[in-house]
């Protein structure tokens, strides 16, 4: 039995249908788990193939702000202060998310807002919740009380804002 090298044309012929159309890869069980899912506080992508280009912040007043994941720089989580995200683009933007159980895994166990979500760029949207939503979730999952988005033209202004609004993040 001799193993002669196959050319890309030989490999291509094996993958193509007789009509010349590429065969679809077999559907795997994990493909069924792709798509967007959500909890009351945030939405996320379940599958591993798609990545959102941006994260949307939804406010109670109906407005939204999007930031591209490519702008996301360092971020910090402090359970007593919240989650502080830094986006750097034309200006520097801080997004301060205050709530409870922000790092608590959802019932599926693999996703949370912090390490399983934002760190892996799986979060599609994060929303401020109403008081009724927060009461309904209780301690069972993450809740978002408020999202503050602030833009800065100087590092000094950023430090001043942090000292006044979220001093635990100054170090």
DAZI-V717756 format. One line per field, one symbol per residue. ss: DSSP state (H for helix, E for strand, C for the rest). phi: phi as a letter, one per 30 degrees, with the letter a starting at -180 (. if undefined). A space follows every 10 residues. Layout:
ss=???
phi=???
//
This chain:
ss=CCCCCCCHHH HHHHHECCCC CECCCCCCHH HHHCCEEECC CEEEECCCCC CCCEEEEECC CCCEEEEEHH HEEEEEEECC CEEEEEEECC CEEEEEEEEE CCCCCCCCCC CCCHHHHHCC CCEEEEECCC HHHHHHHCCC CCEEEEEEEE EECCHHHHHH HHHHHCHHHC C
phi=.cccdccddd dddddddedj cddddddced ddcdjcbabd cacbcddcdc bddbccccce djdbbcbddd ddcdbbbbed ckbcccccbd bcbccccclb hdcdddedic bbddddcdec hcdcabbdcd eddddddhcd adbcdabccb cbcbdddddd ddedcadddd a
//
